[in-house]
């Protein structure tokens, strides 16, 4: 049975913080309460115990002999409470659904496999809520804590976020079989740059990689033609290219069935390889904080797409 004089944990935390900081004001700031609230908490504890526990001074405060004896005995209790808090956080985080944002190529061709692998390992796939968008928006969602984990495409990791490489993904220039390029089989980087393309919207990883690769091979930014058509999905881009609207540059994975059915032809670009990284991003820590997000990332790393 607890003694009527047993202090509550918050009061003990305040005493321990006063020992560390030497100040009621600094202790209050560390605990996220006002100085007035800390003083009131301390007065209530002293009245409850009938003892002065803190010697207050203008510049600093220190515990009395009895206050020091109480906090010495309280430290194991505070440590156990901290372990309990961490355990509760882990339990609650483990049962909380996580939001995963993925670029369209990853969302369409890889994320379903990763979620199945996560579920096969004992995870609850109902705890994963996915959002498909472009890479730029994935980075924003993770940076603003609207997504716990993101999967992105690009030529380099985004700044300000933790990053794990998963695989390389190759892009290809694709044209309809009756396009003039189909007879040639290859073109120069400058020919590609001058051609209006069917492309994804601005902010997509695919579009950024194409532009970066052409600029790296000496093509002037001013020589890059404006898109012939901007579309919101890989399938829409592939269908437009197959219909002869304009050439497209898109992931070879997304284009596999179109190439097999010869609805599209692959065109080589002299001395240029369009390659991007597929990777995972999260906000902080060596690993994502939510257990579901960590397990899903492990499933993605285990089932690396072929390079």
C-alpha distance (Angstrom), angle and dihedral (degrees) to the residues before:
residue distance angle dihedral
X1 . . .
X2 3.81 . .
X3 3.79 118.5 .
X4 3.85 114.2 -113.8
X5 3.79 86.6 -124.7
X6 3.81 93.9 56.2
X7 3.86 107.1 129.9
X8 3.79 118.7 -131.7
X9 3.80 119.5 -112.6
X10 3.80 94.4 -109.3
X11 3.79 91.3 58.0
X12 3.79 91.2 48.2
X13 3.82 90.1 49.4
X14 3.79 88.5 53.9
X15 3.81 92.6 51.8
X16 3.79 91.1 48.6
X17 3.81 91.1 49.2
X18 3.83 90.6 51.1
X19 3.82 88.8 54.7
X20 3.83 90.7 52.3
X21 3.79 98.2 42.9
X22 3.82 102.5 29.7
X23 3.80 89.4 -137.2
X24 3.80 137.7 83.8
X25 3.80 89.4 -146.9
X26 3.81 93.6 51.9
X27 3.79 91.4 43.6
X28 3.80 90.1 52.9
X29 3.79 90.9 49.9
X30 3.81 91.3 50.3
X31 3.81 91.2 51.6
X32 3.79 93.0 45.6
X33 3.82 96.8 -115.9
X34 3.79 132.7 114.1
X35 3.78 122.8 -95.3
X36 3.82 89.2 -115.6
X37 3.81 91.4 53.6
X38 3.81 90.6 49.6
X39 3.79 92.4 50.3
X40 3.81 91.0 49.1
X41 3.81 91.8 49.1
X42 3.79 90.3 49.9
X43 3.85 93.8 48.1
X44 3.82 91.1 50.5
X45 3.79 91.0 51.2
X46 3.81 92.6 49.1
X47 3.83 91.3 48.2
X48 3.80 90.5 48.6
X49 3.81 92.7 51.7
X50 3.80 95.9 34.7
X51 3.80 90.6 -131.4
X52 3.79 137.1 105.7
X53 3.78 106.5 -117.7
X54 3.83 103.4 174.5
X55 3.78 131.9 43.8
X56 3.80 104.9 -144.1
X57 3.79 121.0 -150.1
X58 3.80 135.4 170.4
X59 3.81 95.4 -104.9
X60 3.78 103.9 22.1
X61 3.78 145.0 6.1
X62 3.77 131.1 -143.4
X63 3.76 137.0 -175.7
X64 3.77 122.4 -100.1
X65 3.78 118.9 -124.1
X66 3.82 90.5 -94.4
X67 3.82 91.3 45.7
X68 3.80 90.3 52.3
X69 3.82 90.9 49.2
X70 3.81 91.1 51.7
X71 3.79 94.6 49.1
X72 3.82 91.2 46.8
X73 3.80 89.3 58.6
X74 3.82 92.0 40.5
X75 3.81 96.9 56.5
X76 3.84 95.4 83.6
X77 3.82 88.5 48.9
X78 3.83 91.4 51.4
X79 3.79 91.5 47.0
X80 3.81 91.0 50.7
X81 3.82 90.0 48.4
X82 3.82 90.3 52.4
X83 3.81 90.4 52.0
X84 3.79 89.3 49.1
X85 3.81 91.5 50.4
X86 3.80 91.1 50.7
X87 3.81 91.0 48.1
X88 3.79 92.4 50.6
X89 3.80 90.6 48.6
X90 3.81 89.4 52.1
X91 3.82 92.4 49.3
X92 3.79 93.6 47.2
X93 3.81 92.9 44.1
X94 3.78 90.5 48.9
X95 3.80 91.8 56.0
X96 3.80 95.0 42.0
X97 3.76 118.6 100.3
X98 3.80 113.3 -118.0
X99 3.77 128.2 -145.4
X100 3.79 116.1 -130.2
X101 3.80 119.3 -168.0
X102 3.80 117.9 -161.9
X103 3.78 136.2 180.0
X104 3.79 112.7 -110.0
X105 3.81 97.6 -103.8
X106 3.80 91.7 50.2
X107 3.82 92.5 42.2
X108 3.81 91.9 51.7
X109 3.81 102.1 39.7
X110 3.82 109.6 21.8
X111 3.81 114.9 18.6
X112 3.83 95.7 69.7
X113 3.84 89.4 54.8
X114 3.80 91.5 48.7
X115 3.80 92.4 49.5
X116 3.83 90.4 49.7
X117 3.80 89.9 50.4
X118 3.82 90.6 49.0
X119 3.81 90.2 50.4
X120 3.82 91.8 46.7
X121 3.80 87.7 57.0
X122 3.79 91.1 58.2
X123 3.80 100.0 -87.1
X124 3.80 123.3 137.0
X125 3.79 106.8 -117.4
X126 3.80 88.9 -162.8
X127 3.82 86.5 71.4
X128 3.83 90.8 65.4
X129 3.79 117.7 84.6
X130 3.79 112.3 -174.7
X131 3.78 132.8 -158.7
X132 3.81 123.6 -168.4
X133 3.79 118.2 -152.5
X134 3.80 140.2 123.9
X135 3.79 123.9 -60.6
X136 3.81 95.1 -105.0
X137 3.80 90.9 55.4
X138 3.82 92.2 45.8
X139 3.81 89.4 56.6
X140 3.81 90.7 48.7
X141 3.81 93.3 49.0
X142 3.81 92.4 51.4
X143 3.83 93.6 43.4
X144 3.82 90.5 51.4
X145 3.84 92.2 46.4
X146 3.80 92.5 -115.6
X147 3.81 88.8 121.7
X148 3.81 127.6 37.9
X149 3.80 94.3 -153.1
X150 3.78 134.4 15.1
X151 3.80 135.1 -163.6
X152 3.79 114.9 -153.1
X153 3.80 143.6 177.7
X154 3.78 126.2 -142.4
X155 3.76 149.6 109.0
X156 3.82 94.5 -92.5
X157 3.83 138.3 15.3
X158 3.83 116.1 -87.3
X159 3.79 116.7 -106.5
X160 3.79 122.6 -108.9
X161 3.81 97.1 25.2
X162 3.77 134.9 88.2
X163 3.80 111.3 -107.1
X164 3.82 138.4 -161.0
X165 3.80 120.6 -168.7
X166 3.82 114.6 -132.9
X167 3.83 107.7 172.2
X168 3.79 147.3 -40.4
X169 3.79 119.9 -96.9
X170 3.80 123.4 -160.3
X171 3.79 123.2 -143.1
X172 3.79 123.4 -152.3
X173 3.80 136.7 -159.0
X174 3.80 106.9 -119.9
X175 3.80 131.7 -169.7
X176 3.80 137.3 173.6
X177 3.86 113.3 -94.3
X178 3.82 92.0 -108.4
X179 3.82 94.6 52.1
X180 3.85 114.4 115.2
X181 3.81 90.8 -120.6
X182 3.81 90.1 61.1
X183 3.81 90.6 70.4
X184 3.79 92.7 48.4
X185 3.80 97.2 47.8
X186 3.81 94.3 -156.3
X187 3.81 140.1 43.4
X188 3.80 138.0 -173.4
X189 3.80 123.3 -101.9
X190 3.82 89.0 -111.2
X191 3.79 92.0 54.2
X192 3.79 89.8 52.3
X193 3.80 92.3 46.2
X194 3.81 91.8 52.7
X195 3.81 93.8 50.9
X196 3.83 119.0 89.7
X197 3.80 105.8 -126.4
X198 3.75 137.5 -157.3
X199 3.77 101.0 -115.2
X200 3.76 145.9 164.1
X201 3.78 120.4 -95.8
X202 3.81 122.3 -77.1
X203 3.79 109.4 -79.4
X204 3.80 95.9 41.7
X205 3.82 117.0 129.3
X206 3.81 91.4 -131.5
X207 3.78 94.4 56.9
X208 3.81 93.3 46.3
X209 3.84 92.2 51.3
X210 3.81 93.2 51.8
X211 3.79 92.4 50.4
X212 3.82 93.3 46.1
X213 3.83 92.6 49.2
X214 3.81 93.6 50.2
X215 3.80 92.9 47.0
X216 3.82 89.6 49.3
X217 3.83 89.5 56.1
X218 3.79 93.9 55.6
X219 3.77 102.1 -91.3
X220 3.79 110.7 144.7
X221 3.78 116.3 -124.0
X222 3.80 89.3 -127.2
X223 3.83 88.9 59.2
X224 3.82 93.4 60.5
X225 3.79 110.3 107.2
X226 3.79 120.2 -133.2
X227 3.83 113.9 -106.1
X228 3.77 117.6 -86.0
X229 3.79 89.7 -144.3
X230 3.82 135.1 -3.6
X231 3.79 117.2 -147.9
X232 3.83 132.8 -179.4
X233 3.83 101.2 -130.8
X234 3.79 142.5 40.1
X235 3.79 92.3 -119.9
X236 3.79 92.0 53.6
X237 3.82 90.7 50.7
X238 3.82 92.1 48.9
X239 3.79 93.3 48.0
X240 3.80 91.9 49.3
X241 3.82 91.9 49.7
X242 3.83 91.9 46.7
X243 3.81 88.9 50.9
X244 3.79 90.3 56.7
X245 3.80 98.0 -109.9
X246 3.83 92.0 131.4
X247 3.82 140.4 -50.0
X248 3.80 118.8 -74.1
X249 3.80 136.4 -156.1
X250 3.79 111.4 -146.2
X251 3.81 143.5 142.2
X252 3.79 115.0 -63.6
X253 3.80 87.6 -136.7
X254 3.78 92.0 59.0
X255 3.79 90.9 46.3
X256 3.84 99.1 47.7
X257 3.81 97.7 106.2
X258 3.82 92.7 43.4
X259 3.80 90.7 53.3
X260 3.81 93.1 45.5
X261 3.81 90.9 50.8
X262 3.82 89.8 44.8
X263 3.77 91.3 -125.2
X264 3.81 86.1 128.9
X265 3.80 133.4 30.8
X266 3.80 125.1 -147.0
X267 3.80 116.5 -126.4
X268 3.80 122.0 -158.4
X269 3.81 118.7 -133.9
X270 3.82 113.6 -146.2
X271 3.84 111.9 -104.7
X272 3.82 92.9 -16.2
X273 3.80 127.5 112.6
X274 3.77 116.0 -176.4
X275 3.78 106.3 -147.5
X276 3.77 132.3 158.7
X277 3.77 136.8 -179.3
X278 3.78 125.4 -113.7
X279 3.78 110.6 -149.0
X280 3.79 147.9 152.8
X281 3.81 126.1 -113.8
X282 3.77 133.6 -166.5
X283 3.78 134.8 167.9
X284 3.79 107.9 -107.9
X285 3.78 146.0 -19.7
X286 3.78 131.5 54.4
X287 3.81 88.0 -78.4
X288 3.83 133.9 14.3
X289 3.81 109.6 -76.8
X290 3.82 98.2 -132.3
X291 3.83 113.1 79.9
X292 3.82 91.5 -139.2
X293 3.81 90.7 53.7
X294 3.83 91.3 48.2
X295 3.80 91.4 50.5
X296 3.81 92.4 47.9
X297 3.80 91.3 49.5
X298 3.81 89.2 50.8
X299 3.82 89.5 52.2
X300 3.80 90.6 50.6
X301 3.81 92.3 48.4
X302 3.80 91.3 48.7
X303 3.81 93.3 49.4
X304 3.78 95.8 47.2
X305 3.83 112.2 179.6
X306 3.78 112.5 -114.2
X307 3.82 112.2 -92.0
